[in-house]
């Protein structure tokens, strides 16, 4: 059984769809109920059992309740995918223009959510004998992003948390890895591409594959890291960005 945050759209929905295609029951978490229900309908058509749990991952109590409901209603927790994140509805802007409130909001959404939810999930996994956590990061965590410095910093912290949590929990049976994504199709990304590049094709031209990624392509990377095929991999953040050009 897998818990996927941010499952109402974008990468989260793509990850949930791939996991369901390969036999997982999925708990879908996010702030907005209707998109989660739409995802659930897609997954149930694939034969997956689904549970929709409205969750604000910036709230510690919501993170704890999500894990408790998942275990209580589906019996176990094998996989956690921390997909929720992003710019939190804020627009990219120069580094001097971010407010104190902006900074803390982005850190809570991208980093604190991983910290709290992973600890609750790991405790449940360790109790039943093991599991896998996959954190969704960004290539901007390595390269920097002049117009999104708080986001880049938050994702860099996620990379380090991934390694630190793996060091702590892998001996107890819980592997922790991450996927650093390049440009992947989503409504916010397409809005950025129109604003900064003119169109989707221009944004995709910056990588070797020559296009932006699809959410399901990240889903397959997550599937690998969460599966026994990656049983000797823990503490790593792999890059899925279409290749350097």
Residue frames as qw, qx, qy, qz and C-alpha x, y, z in Angstrom:
[[0.000, 0.889, 0.459, 0.000, 0.00, 0.00, 0.00],
 [0.458, 0.168, 0.035, 0.872, 1.29, 3.43, -0.97],
 [0.062, -0.854, -0.344, 0.385, 0.62, 6.94, 0.30],
 [0.457, 0.314, 0.288, 0.781, 1.12, 9.67, -2.30],
 [0.069, -0.710, -0.309, 0.630, 0.90, 13.34, -1.35],
 [0.139, 0.532, -0.288, -0.784, 0.04, 16.00, -3.89],
 [0.341, 0.095, 0.908, 0.225, -1.92, 13.29, -5.69],
 [0.405, 0.671, 0.465, -0.412, -4.60, 15.51, -7.17],
 [0.541, 0.835, -0.021, -0.099, -2.60, 16.66, -10.17],
 [0.202, 0.842, -0.500, 0.006, 0.77, 16.76, -11.92],
 [0.310, 0.424, -0.839, 0.142, 3.57, 14.51, -10.73],
 [0.381, -0.136, 0.739, -0.538, 1.57, 13.23, -7.76],
 [0.802, 0.285, 0.193, -0.487, -1.26, 12.00, -9.96],
 [0.652, 0.535, -0.518, -0.145, 1.20, 10.46, -12.44],
 [0.045, 0.385, -0.867, 0.312, 3.03, 8.63, -9.65],
 [0.575, 0.020, 0.606, -0.550, -0.22, 7.34, -8.18],
 [0.801, 0.410, -0.096, -0.426, -1.35, 6.12, -11.60],
 [0.507, 0.491, -0.708, 0.009, 1.86, 4.15, -12.22],
 [0.157, -0.259, 0.846, -0.438, 1.82, 2.58, -8.76],
 [0.704, 0.170, 0.403, -0.559, -1.79, 1.53, -9.27],
 [0.725, 0.484, -0.372, -0.318, -0.99, 0.06, -12.70],
 [0.452, 0.371, -0.792, 0.176, 1.55, -2.18, -11.00],
 [0.614, -0.288, -0.735, -0.019, -0.83, -3.42, -8.34],
 [0.211, -0.021, -0.557, 0.803, -0.59, -0.96, -5.44],
 [0.207, -0.808, -0.552, -0.031, -3.51, 0.21, -3.36],
 [0.356, 0.296, -0.060, 0.884, -3.07, 3.96, -2.99],
 [0.211, -0.764, -0.459, 0.400, -3.94, 6.56, -0.38],
 [0.342, 0.570, 0.251, 0.704, -4.33, 9.90, -2.13],
 [0.363, -0.665, -0.355, 0.548, -3.49, 12.97, -0.08],
 [0.266, 0.309, 0.215, 0.887, -3.80, 16.66, -0.89],
 [0.070, 0.202, 0.378, -0.901, -5.59, 19.82, 0.14],
 [0.508, 0.197, -0.155, -0.824, -8.31, 19.83, -2.53],
 [0.612, 0.038, 0.745, -0.262, -10.82, 16.99, -2.40],
 [0.735, 0.559, 0.135, -0.360, -12.26, 17.12, -5.92],
 [0.442, 0.665, -0.586, -0.140, -8.95, 16.55, -7.78],
 [0.224, -0.330, 0.895, -0.201, -8.22, 13.67, -5.40],
 [0.692, 0.258, 0.559, -0.377, -11.57, 12.11, -6.22],
 [0.659, 0.660, -0.208, -0.296, -10.79, 12.44, -9.93],
 [0.168, 0.562, -0.809, 0.024, -7.49, 10.64, -9.40],
 [0.465, -0.100, 0.810, -0.343, -9.25, 7.97, -7.34],
 [0.775, 0.430, 0.228, -0.404, -11.73, 7.33, -10.14],
 [0.530, 0.655, -0.517, -0.152, -8.86, 6.77, -12.59],
 [0.007, -0.442, 0.874, -0.201, -7.07, 4.40, -10.24],
 [0.614, 0.053, 0.656, -0.436, -10.16, 2.42, -9.30],
 [0.774, 0.518, -0.079, -0.355, -10.76, 1.82, -13.02],
 [0.413, 0.568, -0.710, 0.038, -7.33, 0.14, -13.00],
 [0.812, -0.207, -0.545, -0.028, -8.42, -2.15, -10.17],
 [0.341, 0.213, -0.554, 0.729, -6.74, -0.30, -7.32],
 [0.395, -0.731, -0.538, 0.144, -8.29, 0.24, -3.92],
 [0.260, 0.459, -0.076, 0.846, -8.10, 3.95, -3.14],
 [0.366, -0.702, -0.502, 0.347, -8.56, 6.09, -0.07],
 [0.200, 0.693, 0.086, 0.687, -8.92, 9.87, -0.35],
 [0.536, -0.588, -0.394, 0.460, -7.58, 11.74, 2.68],
 [0.147, 0.913, 0.056, 0.377, -7.74, 15.56, 2.56],
 [0.761, -0.396, -0.108, 0.502, -4.38, 16.65, 3.97],
 [0.149, 0.958, -0.175, 0.172, -2.46, 19.87, 4.47],
 [0.880, 0.045, -0.273, 0.386, 1.12, 18.59, 4.66],
 [0.204, 0.555, -0.309, 0.745, 2.27, 21.82, 6.31],
 [0.601, -0.527, 0.192, -0.569, 0.24, 20.82, 9.39],
 [0.037, 0.354, -0.911, 0.208, 1.89, 18.24, 11.66],
 [0.543, 0.079, 0.652, -0.523, -1.45, 16.95, 12.89],
 [0.763, 0.468, -0.072, -0.441, -2.62, 16.31, 9.34],
 [0.409, 0.526, -0.744, -0.051, 0.56, 14.35, 8.59],
 [0.182, -0.184, 0.894, -0.366, 0.05, 12.13, 11.62],
 [0.654, 0.265, 0.438, -0.557, -3.64, 11.62, 10.85],
 [0.640, 0.523, -0.403, -0.392, -2.83, 10.67, 7.25],
 [0.267, 0.349, -0.895, 0.078, -0.58, 7.80, 8.33],
 [0.332, 0.007, 0.783, -0.526, -3.03, 6.68, 11.00],
 [0.702, 0.376, 0.174, -0.579, -5.95, 6.58, 8.54],
 [0.544, 0.500, -0.614, -0.277, -3.90, 4.80, 5.89],
 [0.124, 0.232, -0.942, 0.209, -2.89, 2.02, 8.27],
 [0.422, 0.122, 0.657, -0.613, -6.30, 1.78, 9.94],
 [0.692, 0.440, 0.151, -0.552, -8.28, 1.50, 6.71],
 [0.739, 0.519, -0.390, -0.178, -5.90, -0.35, 4.38],
 [0.966, -0.255, -0.049, 0.016, -4.01, -2.35, 6.97],
 [0.770, -0.254, 0.156, 0.563, -0.39, -1.42, 6.31],
 [0.214, 0.947, -0.129, -0.204, 1.96, 1.16, 4.83],
 [0.879, 0.037, 0.262, 0.398, 4.64, -0.02, 2.40],
 [0.480, 0.293, 0.240, 0.792, 5.48, 3.09, 0.36],
 [0.043, -0.853, -0.274, 0.442, 5.40, 6.83, 1.02],
 [0.496, 0.372, 0.305, 0.723, 5.91, 9.24, -1.87],
 [0.157, -0.701, -0.249, 0.649, 6.38, 12.86, -0.79],
 [0.397, 0.447, 0.501, 0.626, 5.15, 14.66, -3.91],
 [0.086, -0.935, -0.343, -0.004, 3.48, 17.69, -2.35],
 [0.508, -0.409, 0.089, 0.753, 5.56, 20.81, -2.86],
 [0.368, 0.647, 0.401, 0.534, 6.29, 23.60, -5.29],
 [0.194, 0.284, -0.095, 0.934, 6.11, 27.35, -5.03],
 [0.090, -0.443, -0.726, 0.518, 2.95, 27.28, -2.95],
 [0.198, 0.828, 0.521, 0.053, 1.02, 29.50, -5.36],
 [0.203, -0.827, 0.103, 0.514, 3.72, 32.17, -5.30],
 [0.668, 0.740, -0.010, 0.071, 5.24, 33.61, -8.45],
 [0.779, 0.009, -0.010, 0.626, 8.94, 33.46, -9.25],
 [0.004, -0.989, -0.037, -0.143, 10.68, 36.70, -8.33],
 [0.424, 0.629, -0.463, 0.458, 14.15, 38.18, -7.69],
 [0.624, -0.142, -0.659, 0.396, 15.90, 37.02, -4.55],
 [0.125, 0.036, -0.376, 0.917, 15.52, 40.38, -2.77],
 [0.427, -0.217, -0.213, -0.851, 11.75, 40.48, -3.25],
 [0.592, -0.281, -0.752, -0.068, 10.75, 37.42, -1.22],
 [0.430, -0.662, 0.163, -0.592, 9.06, 38.20, 2.09],
 [0.165, -0.344, 0.839, -0.387, 9.74, 36.45, 5.38],
 [0.727, 0.125, 0.447, -0.507, 6.29, 34.85, 5.14],
 [0.762, 0.507, -0.305, -0.263, 7.06, 33.57, 1.62],
 [0.246, 0.524, -0.799, 0.163, 10.29, 31.97, 2.83],
 [0.345, -0.164, 0.809, -0.446, 8.68, 30.09, 5.71],
 [0.786, 0.288, 0.199, -0.509, 5.70, 29.01, 3.61],
 [0.706, 0.516, -0.458, -0.160, 7.91, 27.42, 0.96],
 [0.101, 0.418, -0.856, 0.287, 10.11, 25.72, 3.57],
 [0.564, -0.022, 0.625, -0.539, 7.04, 24.29, 5.32],
 [0.814, 0.386, 0.019, -0.433, 5.51, 23.03, 2.08],
 [0.711, 0.537, -0.452, -0.037, 8.65, 21.45, 0.62],
 [0.351, 0.417, -0.742, 0.390, 10.90, 20.54, 3.55],
 [0.348, -0.227, 0.629, -0.656, 8.99, 20.43, 6.83],
 [0.848, 0.097, -0.008, -0.521, 6.30, 18.28, 5.23],
 [0.751, 0.323, -0.574, 0.041, 8.92, 15.68, 4.29],
 [0.098, 0.380, -0.724, 0.567, 10.44, 15.81, 7.76],
 [0.511, -0.121, 0.512, -0.679, 7.21, 15.25, 9.67],
 [0.870, 0.182, -0.060, -0.455, 5.34, 12.90, 7.34],
 [0.649, 0.394, -0.648, 0.068, 8.36, 10.67, 6.75],
 [0.024, -0.325, 0.779, -0.536, 8.92, 10.24, 10.48],
 [0.689, 0.007, 0.389, -0.611, 5.33, 9.16, 11.06],
 [0.853, 0.346, -0.254, -0.296, 5.44, 6.85, 8.04],
 [0.426, 0.468, -0.747, 0.204, 8.81, 5.34, 8.96],
 [0.339, -0.256, 0.712, -0.558, 7.57, 4.47, 12.44],
 [0.830, 0.164, 0.228, -0.482, 4.64, 2.56, 10.93],
 [0.746, 0.490, -0.438, -0.103, 6.89, 0.84, 8.39],
 [0.153, 0.472, -0.796, 0.346, 9.47, -0.20, 10.98],
 [0.581, -0.152, 0.562, -0.568, 6.71, -1.64, 13.17],
 [0.898, 0.255, 0.198, -0.298, 5.60, -3.98, 10.36],
 [0.847, -0.128, 0.406, 0.318, 9.11, -4.82, 9.12],
 [0.413, -0.190, 0.423, 0.784, 10.11, -2.31, 6.47],
 [0.392, 0.813, 0.412, -0.123, 9.14, -0.11, 3.55],
 [0.517, 0.163, 0.273, 0.795, 10.32, 2.55, 1.13],
 [0.029, 0.854, 0.246, -0.457, 10.13, 6.34, 1.06],
 [0.521, 0.306, 0.371, 0.705, 10.66, 8.34, -2.13],
 [0.081, -0.744, -0.216, 0.627, 10.99, 12.13, -1.96],
 [0.525, 0.683, 0.350, 0.369, 10.32, 14.27, -5.01],
 [0.372, -0.610, 0.061, 0.697, 13.02, 16.92, -5.40],
 [0.473, 0.870, 0.117, -0.079, 14.13, 19.23, -8.21],
 [0.763, 0.262, 0.025, 0.590, 17.22, 19.76, -10.32],
 [0.029, 0.851, -0.057, 0.522, 17.15, 23.36, -9.10],
 [0.742, -0.667, 0.073, 0.010, 18.36, 21.93, -5.77],
 [0.818, -0.098, 0.202, 0.530, 21.72, 21.30, -7.46],
 [0.481, 0.389, 0.290, 0.730, 21.94, 24.23, -9.85],
 [0.076, -0.393, -0.268, 0.876, 20.19, 27.08, -8.11],
 [0.146, 0.659, 0.645, 0.358, 17.27, 29.10, -9.43],
 [0.216, 0.107, -0.118, 0.963, 17.72, 32.87, -9.42],
 [0.384, -0.297, -0.166, -0.859, 13.98, 33.58, -9.40],
 [0.817, -0.367, -0.297, -0.332, 13.08, 30.81, -6.96],
 [0.232, 0.508, -0.697, 0.450, 15.80, 30.82, -4.31],
 [0.540, -0.299, 0.546, -0.567, 13.57, 29.69, -1.40],
 [0.939, 0.162, 0.023, -0.304, 12.31, 26.75, -3.46],
 [0.674, 0.500, -0.516, 0.174, 15.81, 25.71, -4.54],
 [0.048, -0.487, 0.687, -0.537, 17.02, 25.88, -0.95],
 [0.745, -0.151, 0.372, -0.533, 14.05, 23.84, 0.27],
 [0.943, 0.269, -0.135, -0.140, 14.65, 21.09, -2.28],
 [0.425, 0.548, -0.636, 0.337, 18.38, 21.02, -1.47],
 [0.383, -0.373, 0.627, -0.567, 17.33, 20.39, 2.13],
 [0.914, 0.068, 0.121, -0.382, 15.10, 17.54, 0.93],
 [0.748, 0.455, -0.475, 0.088, 18.11, 15.93, -0.77],
 [0.121, 0.465, -0.715, 0.507, 20.04, 16.05, 2.48],
 [0.654, -0.189, 0.434, -0.590, 17.09, 14.77, 4.49],
 [0.913, 0.238, -0.218, -0.249, 16.82, 11.88, 2.05],
 [0.582, 0.418, -0.630, 0.301, 20.41, 10.88, 2.77],
 [0.141, -0.385, 0.633, -0.657, 20.10, 11.44, 6.51],
 [0.786, -0.085, 0.236, -0.564, 16.87, 9.51, 6.86],
 [0.873, 0.286, -0.386, -0.084, 18.33, 6.67, 4.81],
 [0.330, 0.439, -0.704, 0.449, 21.32, 6.51, 7.13],
 [0.371, -0.255, 0.574, -0.684, 19.01, 6.30, 10.14],
 [0.769, 0.083, 0.308, -0.553, 16.28, 3.98, 8.85],
 [0.676, 0.407, -0.560, -0.252, 17.84, 1.68, 6.24],
 [0.150, 0.265, -0.909, 0.285, 19.32, -0.56, 8.99],
 [0.399, 0.128, 0.673, -0.609, 15.74, -0.87, 10.30],
 [0.398, 0.315, 0.846, 0.164, 14.34, -1.90, 6.91],
 [0.297, 0.862, 0.347, -0.218, 13.18, 1.42, 5.46],
 [0.545, 0.092, 0.329, 0.766, 14.97, 2.59, 2.34],
 [0.100, 0.869, 0.240, -0.422, 14.81, 6.30, 1.49],
 [0.483, 0.069, 0.455, 0.745, 15.59, 7.75, -1.95],
 [0.199, 0.708, 0.196, -0.649, 14.65, 10.77, -4.03],
 [0.546, 0.462, 0.516, 0.471, 13.97, 11.84, -7.60],
 [0.103, -0.568, 0.025, 0.816, 15.22, 15.27, -8.69],
 [0.518, 0.615, 0.585, 0.108, 12.92, 16.30, -11.51],
 [0.203, -0.049, 0.300, 0.931, 13.62, 18.64, -14.38],
 [0.405, 0.138, -0.063, -0.902, 10.77, 20.26, -16.30],
 [0.050, 0.219, 0.974, 0.028, 7.73, 17.96, -15.97],
 [0.202, -0.410, -0.508, -0.730, 4.26, 18.70, -17.31],
 [0.182, -0.536, -0.694, 0.445, 1.97, 20.45, -14.84],
 [0.095, 0.893, 0.397, 0.190, -0.27, 23.51, -14.89],
 [0.323, -0.887, 0.088, 0.319, 2.22, 25.70, -12.94],
 [0.552, -0.269, 0.515, 0.598, 5.10, 24.62, -15.20],
 [0.391, 0.527, 0.589, 0.472, 3.16, 25.36, -18.37],
 [0.059, -0.971, -0.230, 0.026, 2.32, 28.79, -17.01],
 [0.446, -0.701, 0.309, 0.463, 6.04, 29.41, -16.41],
 [0.558, 0.063, 0.607, 0.563, 6.94, 28.15, -19.89],
 [0.258, 0.785, 0.473, 0.305, 4.51, 30.57, -21.49],
 [0.211, -0.969, -0.053, 0.117, 5.75, 33.45, -19.38],
 [0.423, -0.713, 0.427, 0.361, 9.50, 32.84, -19.66],
 [0.436, -0.176, 0.748, 0.468, 10.01, 30.77, -22.82],
 [0.361, 0.275, -0.344, -0.822, 7.05, 31.60, -25.02],
 [0.851, 0.034, -0.254, -0.459, 5.85, 28.00, -25.39],
 [0.889, -0.327, 0.307, -0.090, 6.28, 24.44, -24.15],
 [0.890, 0.376, -0.006, 0.258, 8.56, 23.43, -27.03],
 [0.260, 0.794, -0.324, 0.444, 11.07, 26.16, -26.21],
 [0.554, -0.629, 0.448, -0.312, 11.32, 24.98, -22.61],
 [0.963, -0.039, 0.267, -0.007, 11.78, 21.37, -23.70],
 [0.698, 0.658, -0.174, 0.221, 14.53, 22.31, -26.12],
 [0.134, -0.824, 0.481, -0.268, 16.89, 22.92, -23.19],
 [0.670, -0.374, 0.636, -0.077, 17.41, 19.19, -22.51],
 [0.083, -0.340, 0.838, 0.419, 18.84, 16.37, -24.62],
 [0.331, 0.358, 0.873, -0.027, 15.53, 14.55, -25.05],
 [0.041, 0.130, 0.410, 0.902, 14.09, 17.75, -26.51],
 [0.440, -0.531, -0.467, -0.553, 10.80, 17.96, -24.60],
 [0.379, -0.460, 0.481, -0.643, 9.43, 18.39, -21.12],
 [0.082, 0.061, -0.986, 0.128, 8.80, 15.25, -19.08],
 [0.596, -0.362, -0.447, -0.560, 5.48, 13.54, -18.41],
 [0.538, -0.529, 0.408, -0.514, 4.29, 12.85, -14.84],
 [0.988, -0.046, 0.044, -0.141, 4.15, 9.11, -15.53],
 [0.691, 0.492, -0.402, 0.346, 7.87, 9.14, -16.40],
 [0.114, -0.544, 0.569, -0.606, 8.59, 10.31, -12.87],
 [0.840, -0.226, 0.186, -0.456, 6.14, 7.66, -11.70],
 [0.944, 0.205, -0.250, 0.069, 8.24, 4.92, -13.25],
 [0.346, 0.524, -0.551, 0.550, 11.37, 6.25, -11.52],
 [0.482, -0.419, 0.430, -0.638, 9.47, 6.19, -8.23],
 [0.958, -0.017, -0.054, -0.280, 8.21, 2.67, -8.96],
 [0.746, 0.366, -0.472, 0.296, 11.79, 1.47, -9.43],
 [0.101, 0.481, -0.565, 0.663, 13.07, 3.08, -6.23],
 [0.624, -0.299, 0.333, -0.640, 10.12, 1.78, -4.20],
 [0.945, 0.095, -0.190, -0.248, 10.38, -1.76, -5.55],
 [0.847, -0.386, 0.324, 0.169, 12.60, -4.71, -4.70],
 [0.748, 0.542, 0.066, 0.377, 14.47, -3.97, -7.95],
 [0.166, 0.775, -0.270, 0.547, 16.16, -1.18, -5.96],
 [0.817, -0.532, -0.224, 0.005, 16.77, -3.26, -2.84],
 [0.744, -0.180, -0.081, 0.638, 20.46, -2.24, -2.73],
 [0.214, 0.468, 0.119, 0.849, 19.79, 1.48, -3.25],
 [0.375, -0.803, -0.449, 0.113, 19.19, 3.87, -0.36],
 [0.389, -0.690, -0.033, 0.609, 20.13, 7.45, 0.40],
 [0.353, -0.011, 0.493, 0.796, 20.36, 8.51, -3.25],
 [0.377, 0.699, 0.253, -0.552, 18.62, 11.21, -5.24],
 [0.528, 0.156, 0.644, 0.532, 18.50, 10.26, -8.90],
 [0.122, 0.462, -0.109, -0.872, 18.03, 12.84, -11.64],
 [0.416, 0.476, 0.751, 0.193, 15.18, 12.71, -14.15],
 [0.038, 0.735, 0.049, -0.676, 15.61, 15.76, -16.35],
 [0.707, 0.686, 0.137, -0.105, 15.80, 14.60, -19.95],
 [0.819, 0.036, 0.143, 0.554, 19.60, 14.73, -19.97],
 [0.192, -0.751, 0.097, 0.624, 22.02, 17.59, -20.29],
 [0.667, 0.668, 0.273, 0.186, 22.50, 19.20, -23.64]]
